[in-house]
Amino acid sequence: MYIVGLHNDEDSGVCLLKDGILLDAISEERLNRTKLYKGPPKLSLQYILERHKLNLEDINYFAYGWHGEENNCTEYAIRLEKRIIHAINNNPKASKIIEDRIDVEYKNDTETVARFKEWASELGIPSKKIVFLDHHKSHAWSAFCPSPFCEAIVFTFDGRGDLKSASVSLATQSEGIKEYDYLLTLDSLGYLYGKITNYLGFTPHRHEGKVTGLAAYGDYSKTLPLFNRLISWEGDTITANLGFYKPFHSLRQELIDELDKFSRNDIASGVQKHCENLIVKYIKKWVKKINRPEIKNVCLAGGVFANVKINQRVSEIEGVDNIYVFPHMGDGGLPVGGACHLNYLLTGQTKIDMPTVYLGNQYSNDEISNALEIYIDKIVYEKLNEKVNKVVDDLIDNKVVGYFDNKMEYGPRALGARSILYHARDKNVNDWLNKRLKRSEFMPFAPVTPIEYADKCYNNWNKNDVCSFFMTKTYNCTEEFRSVHKAVVHVDNTARPQVVTDKLNGNFYKVTKLYCDKTGEKALINTSFNQHEEPIVCTVKDAVESLLMGSIDVLYLGHYRVWNNKKC
């Protein structure tokens, strides 16, 4: 049975699930080169069908992980009514804010689903083959279904989706996923973080990671009281102070005047710490309330869990033994979540086979050679019988290496299929390489470490810590690691590593391991192969163009080594 998962809102994309095996998944931005593209994933769908020699008629079902009609409308209406009464009692100005918010949300969702239905109709997809599924349940399924856990408590946090901004569920192989609670969009932590991202001069839904990095330079104690006035732990849940804070509008001038009293660093630090604290409280509450002490695993999805510092805090909660963050945790992961949910409804299977996130397109050496011929007057290239040693030699020779191999990664992290590599000793590399890539970052580059050395680098790491394979959590670094690998350790002594293995990462592991063995170091820089505001490179053309722009010194494409006309 073939299930195609589809998403046409921000970071649209497609996945293909066959009999419980995830065969492919790709975001539209990689193909049309528009960052976080919002619209029908036309190229993604075409790519997946052509790759597997399928027609639309061959697809049994199409899963759309949003605009589901399974919510208990009566229960939701009662909850919303109580929330409105509470807000107006605290601040009469809240009534207009709530009215506007509900109107905007319904309008946006109605337009988005209408565009999807129109596109599906143009393609000739029968409506009976399309299944619409709840947004946060789709996130929850993306978190549990591919995880290594047989049972877990699942949390989702994001900006909004199907009138919710968070949820908590119990997931077991025997009973699937049962939702216990959710937060309304009125109390969204995702929107709080986005609004502060915008206030600090960055683009919301895109640059929240810059705020996370900036936070380490500030003093959160100076701004925590202000953020507590905006959203707080009230009673036993997360509640926004509607009126003073308008979560979906421009910030009130009164609030801007308050924020203007503090430094950017202290504001970033405050919003980061406040969101960490509230999410930890919410998770602690529901772990205790569900009262299944034998379940010590937590699964996470939703855009808020792109925040690697929050994920570290969650992993440190007493009673939580391990966490799994779906590698494409934001809305770009909804195709997989929707497909997983639908697969469960059709078959009763609670797990899918997703051992890797190398789920995108791939090029043969012949395809690479043909593509390189187009640039023959601008580049020089050679085919290598054995490339691992050559890559390591270039890294030891202080070259910035573009590494393009295997199937492209699914999700926002470069994991060695479309990566830029460099040694991790130079503490100034974050300045000069970011300028070369036209980036402005406060977070250091991420390290990639062979599994044999990980426990010597990252405190409390163990081989079952699956987050480390996908770069979804920070760790406190050992003193020995910090003293050598200055380029990948933040000012708070944390790093966001990718731990690589031969089984998961193949040649990328071999390169990293050989480099470490030859140098005595325990990590390389691994940053995404792209310039600022560009999607990660997808095609041979994308990679060569990056080389010609000077982003890298030398490029490895499959078994080819490529450099500019000047000798490298």
Secondary structure, 3 states (H helix, E strand, C coil): CEEEEEECCECCEEEEEECCEEEEEEEHHHHHCCCCCECCCHHHHHHHHHHCCCCHHHCCEEEECCCCCCCCHHHHHHHHHHHHHHHHHHCCCHHHHHHHHHHHHHHHHHHHHHHHHHHHHHHCCCHHHEEECCHHHHHHHHHHCCCCCCEEEEEEEEEEECCEEEEEEEEECCCEEEEEEEEEHHHCHHHHHHHHHHHCCCCCCCCHHHHHHHHCCCCHHHCHHHHHHHEEEECCEEEECECCECCCCCCCHHHHHHHCCCCHHHHHHHHHHHHHHHHHHHHHHHHHHHCCCCCCEEEEECHHHHCHHHHHHHHCCCCCCEEEECCCCCHHHHHHHHHHHHHHHHHCCCCCECCCCECCCCCCHHHHHHHHHCCCCCEEEEECCCCHHHHHHHHHCCCCEEEECCCCECCCCCCCCEEEEEECCCCCHHHHHHHHCCCCCCCCCEEEEEHHHHHHCECCCCCCCCHHHHCCCCEEECHHHHHHCHHHCCCCCEECCEEECHHHHCHHHHHHHHHHHHHCCCCEEEEECCCCCCCCCCCHHHHHHHHHCCCCCEEEECCEEEEECCCC
